[in-house]
Amino acid sequence: MSDTLNLENAIEILLVEDNPDDEELTLYALAQNNLANQIHVVRDGAAALEFIFATGSYAHRNIYNRPKLVILDLKLPKVDGLEVLRQIKSDPRTQLTPVVVLTSSRTEQDIVESYQFGVNSYVTKPIDFTQFAESVQQLGLYWLLINQPPVR
């Protein structure tokens, strides 16, 4: 689903997740609830920044065609999630993009820094499969259906 996506279409969700099991479960939970049709997955922070800022292998993208939601893990290879978040929220072109941190980290420092950098929500990954799927479902419902974003 994510790798064959036509990137000219609007991306509803950018999932930044390096754990294949968490990726699969997140995609499954969103699909089961018909919450998003256009999901793109990247597996490290460097690829996330390239996608968001339309550089590197995503240079053909229009930077202003932002995803409706970025679901971001913090513990990522190459560039960590906090740095990805900082760059998204510090750039006027992308700062309005909603970012939800979905991570296993429960450390107070990660939570505080995430909010200092402008995260819209911080959610810890439940260990239980059912709770994880329900958390993802609730995120999707809120950010894609209930939340009213500013006009782009």
C-alpha positions in Angstrom: 0.0 0.0 0.0 2.6 2.6 1.0 5.4 1.9 -1.5 3.2 1.8 -4.6 1.3 5.0 -3.7 1.0 7.7 -6.4 2.6 10.6 -4.7 0.7 13.1 -6.9 -2.4 12.2 -4.9 -3.0 13.9 -1.5 -1.4 12.0 1.3 -3.7 11.7 4.3 -1.2 10.1 6.7 2.6 10.0 6.7 3.6 7.1 9.0 7.2 7.3 10.3 7.9 4.0 11.9 10.9 1.7 11.8 9.4 -1.3 13.5 7.7 -3.5 10.9 5.3 -5.0 13.4 4.1 -1.6 14.7 3.9 -0.4 11.0 1.7 -3.4 10.1 -0.5 -3.0 13.1 -1.0 0.7 12.5 -1.9 0.2 8.9 -4.2 -2.6 9.8 -6.0 -0.5 12.4 -6.5 2.4 10.0 -7.7 0.1 7.2 -10.1 -1.8 9.4 -11.8 1.5 10.2 -11.6 3.0 6.7 -9.9 6.0 8.2 -7.4 6.8 5.4 -6.9 5.8 1.8 -3.6 7.5 1.1 -1.0 6.4 3.6 2.7 6.7 3.0 5.3 5.0 5.2 8.9 5.9 5.7 11.2 4.0 8.1 13.7 6.5 9.3 13.9 10.2 10.2 16.0 11.2 7.2 13.4 9.8 4.8 10.7 11.5 6.8 12.4 14.9 6.4 13.0 14.3 2.6 9.3 13.5 2.3 8.0 16.5 4.3 10.4 19.0 2.7 10.2 17.5 -0.8 13.9 16.9 -1.2 16.1 13.9 -2.2 14.1 11.0 -3.5 10.9 13.1 -2.9 12.1 16.2 -4.7 9.2 15.8 -7.2 6.6 16.4 -4.5 5.0 19.7 -3.9 6.0 20.7 -0.3 2.6 22.5 0.1 0.7 19.2 -0.5 1.1 18.3 3.1 -0.2 15.2 4.8 -3.3 15.7 6.9 -1.4 13.9 9.7 2.1 12.7 10.6 2.3 9.8 12.9 5.9 9.8 14.2 7.9 7.4 16.3 10.7 9.0 18.3 13.3 6.2 18.3 14.3 6.2 14.6 17.4 5.4 12.6 19.5 8.2 10.9 17.6 11.2 12.4 15.6 10.8 15.6 11.9 11.7 15.9 12.5 14.7 18.1 14.7 16.3 15.4 12.1 15.5 12.7 9.4 17.1 14.8 11.6 20.1 15.5 12.3 20.7 11.8 8.6 20.2 10.8 7.4 22.7 13.5 10.1 25.3 12.9 9.5 25.7 9.2 6.6 28.1 8.2 5.8 25.9 5.2 5.1 22.8 7.4 4.5 24.1 10.9 0.7 23.7 10.7 1.0 20.0 9.8 -0.5 18.0 12.7 2.1 15.7 14.2 1.2 12.9 16.7 4.1 11.1 18.4 3.2 7.4 18.7 6.1 5.9 20.6 7.0 3.4 23.3 9.0 6.0 25.2 7.4 7.1 28.4 10.3 9.2 29.6 9.4 12.6 30.9 12.2 14.3 28.9 10.8 12.9 25.6 7.3 14.1 26.5 8.5 17.6 27.5 10.7 18.0 24.5 8.0 16.8 22.1 5.6 19.5 23.5 8.4 22.1 23.5 8.9 21.4 19.8 5.2 21.7 19.1 3.8 18.2 18.9 0.0 18.1 18.6 -0.3 15.0 20.7 1.9 12.4 22.5 0.7 8.8 22.7 2.6 5.9 24.2 2.2 2.6 22.4 0.3 0.1 24.4 1.9 -3.3 24.7 -1.4 -5.1 24.2 -2.4 -5.7 20.5 -6.1 -4.7 21.0 -5.2 -1.6 22.9 -2.6 -0.6 20.3 -5.2 -1.0 17.5 -7.8 1.0 19.4 -5.3 3.8 20.1 -4.5 4.1 16.4 -8.2 4.0 15.5 -8.9 6.8 18.0 -6.0 8.9 16.6 -7.3 8.4 13.1 -10.9 9.3 14.0 -9.9 12.4 15.8 -7.3 13.8 13.4 -8.9 12.9 10.1 -12.6 13.2 10.9 -13.2 15.4 14.0 -10.3 17.9 14.1 -10.8 21.1 12.0 -7.5 22.1 10.5 -6.8 25.6 9.2 -7.5 26.2 5.5 -4.2 25.5 3.6 
